[in-house]
């Protein structure tokens, strides 16, 4: 990711509709399985970025974040997260079956991941039997844009690809869907015709409307899957 994008994320992601809605989606499903803090629960956030999700994960157990970017580590520490380390997703130093939950949000698509299947195998290695993987990544290669280049993306995925790669690593799919469905046409136009990153501070009213739209989608996703969207959302469990 470009260095200025880390600062933008750090400054905006508390309230910006994109980041806020993503967090609420994650934790609306996370709390289905893990509704309170457990001192024995170990959680890994692979590619923790500026640390806002990692900070929230600390409410549910002992959470560790890793990232390959010194800038990401710096901003994570500014958030006062308890445990963040500079490691690669493809060669983690943790012992086999170390974690009850592994989170991997917008990581596999990154150009620093040389082999996404190898990264998923290493994630599977450190996940306990019966443990879960929560994964989000960018959807549809035709959506590749300047935004992706600013975030140092290598590719984007469809459901079929994610399913094949996650299952090949040894996980069983529990939930697999696209999300950011209703705003897909707007995001597509913005990504294709606005030749700069589209993450910026929004007018309060516009931001509130977008958050409301995403809240409707989040409620629907508890019961259905969407046929397309800006991102892929997956929950998978390691076989016992």
N, C-alpha and C positions, 0 to 999 in steps of 0.2 A: 504494500500500500504506500502511496506517496505520503511523505511525512506530514504535509499540511492536512491530509485527510484524517490522520490520527487526532490532531488537535480539534478539527471540526467535529469528529465523533465524540470526543471527550466533552466538548462544550454543548453539544446538541442532544445527545442520546437520552438524557433524563426526560425530555418532553417532546422531542420530535416524533411525529406520528409513525414514521417508518420503524424507528428503533423501539419506541414504546409499545407499539402493537405487536412487534416480534417478541418482546419480552413477555407480554401478557399471554400470547399464544403458548409460548414455551411453558410458563408456569401454570396455566390453566390445565395443561395435560400432566405436567410434573406432579402437581398436587393430587392427581387421581391416584397416584401410587405412593407418594411420599408427602404426607400432609403435615408433618411436624419434624422438629429437630431430633436427630438420633446421633448420640455421641459416637456410636460404632459405625455409622454410615460413612463410607469414603466416596468422594465425588471428584471426578477429573474433568476439567474444562480444557479441551484441546484447542489451541488457538484462541486464547482468552481475550485478545485485543486490548481494549482500554479498561477492561475489568468490571464493567457494570453488571453483567450476568453472573460472573464469578462472585461478586459481592452478594448478590441475591442467593446464590447457591449455598453460601455459608450459613443461611438460616435453616438448612436441612441436614447438615452434617459437616464432616471435615472435608473442606473443598480445597483442591490444588489446581492452579492454573498454569498452563505452559504456553509459550509463544516463542517464535524465532526472532522477533523484532525487539531490539533494545528500546525503541520508542514505545511500543506497546507495553513492555515491562515497566517503563517509567510512568506511564499514565495509570497503569494498574496500581502501582504503589502510591500514586497520588490519591487514589480512591481508598487507600488504606486496607487493601485486601490482605489477608493473613499469610497466604502462601502462594507466591508466583515465581516461576522458574523459567530459564531460557533453554528450552529443549525443542527438538523437532518431532512432529507427529509420526514420522517414519522410523524413528530410532529412539524410542523412549526408554529411560533407564529403570523404569519401575518393574518390580517382580511380577511374574505371572499371577493373574487373578488378584490384583491389588485393589480394584475398585468395584463398588456396587453399582455406580452410575457413571457413564462417560458421556459428556456432551461435546458435540462437534458442530459448531455453527459457522457456516460460510468459510470453510477451511479447505475441503477437498478440491475445490475449483482453483485454488491459488497456485500461482506458477512456482512457488517454492516446494510444492508437493510434486515430486518427480514421478511418483507412482502411487496413485490414489488407492489401488488395490492393496499395495504393501502397507500403506497407512492404516487401512481398515483391518488388515490382518494384525497389525501391532495393537490397534485399539481392542480387537477381540482377545488378544493375548492377555492384556492387563485387566479385562473385564471378568468379574467373578461369574461362575455358573449361576444362571438365573438373574444376572445383572442386566441392566438396560443401557441401550444406546439411544440418545436423543440427537437427531441430526437435521440440520437445515442446510440447503445449498441452493445455488442459483439455477433457474430452470430455463431450458430451451436455448440451443446454440444460436438461433436466429435473433435472440435478444442481446447478443454480445454487442457492447457499445463502449463509448468513451468512459462511461462510469466504471465498467469492468477493467479497463486499462488503468484507470486511476487507482483501482483497488488491486492491481497486479494479478488479475484473473488469468487463468490458462484456458478454461473451458466453462461450459454450463451443462446441465444434465436434464434428462427426462426421467419419468418414474421407472421405466423399464431398466434403464442403466443403473439407477440407484438400487433398485430391487435386486438385480443380478449381482452387483458388487457387495452389497450388505450381506446377502445370503451366502455368497461364496466365502465370505470371511467367517461364517459360522453362526450368524444371527438368524432369528426367526422374526419376520415382520409382524408387528402388532397394529401399526397405523402407518399408512402411506398415502399421501395426498399432495396436490398442489395447494398453495395458499397465496393470498393476495390476488384473488380471483376477480372481484368486482372492479378493481382499479387497474386490471391488466391492460386494457386499451389505452388508458391515460399514461401509464408507465411506459408502454411500448412507444408511443408517440414521443414522449419526453426523451427516452433513451436514443431513439433513432434520429431525431431532428434537432435536439439541443446538444451541441458539441462541447459539453463540459459536464462535470459532475453535477447531479441534480439534488445532492444532499445539501440543503441550506436552511437557514431559519425561515419558518413560514409564518404568515399572518395568523394571529391567534384563532380567528374564526375559521379560516381554511384548515388549520391544523386540527381544530376540534371536530370539524365535519369529517375529515379523513379518519380520525380516531374512531368516530361513531360508526362509519362504514365498516371499518375493520372489526369493531366490536360485534356487529351483526354477523360478520363472516366467522368470527371466532366461536360464537354460539352455535352456528350451523355445523361447524366442523366437529362438534361433539357427536353428531349423528350421521353426517354424510362426508363423502370425499368430493373434491372439486376436479373437473376434467382438465383444467389448465390453470395457470397462475404464474406469478413472477418467480416464485420459489417452490422448492420441494421440501416437504416436512415428513420426517420418518421417525417412528419409534420402533425399536427392535429389541428382542430379548435373546440373551445367550442361553443356549440349551443347558438344562441342568445335568 
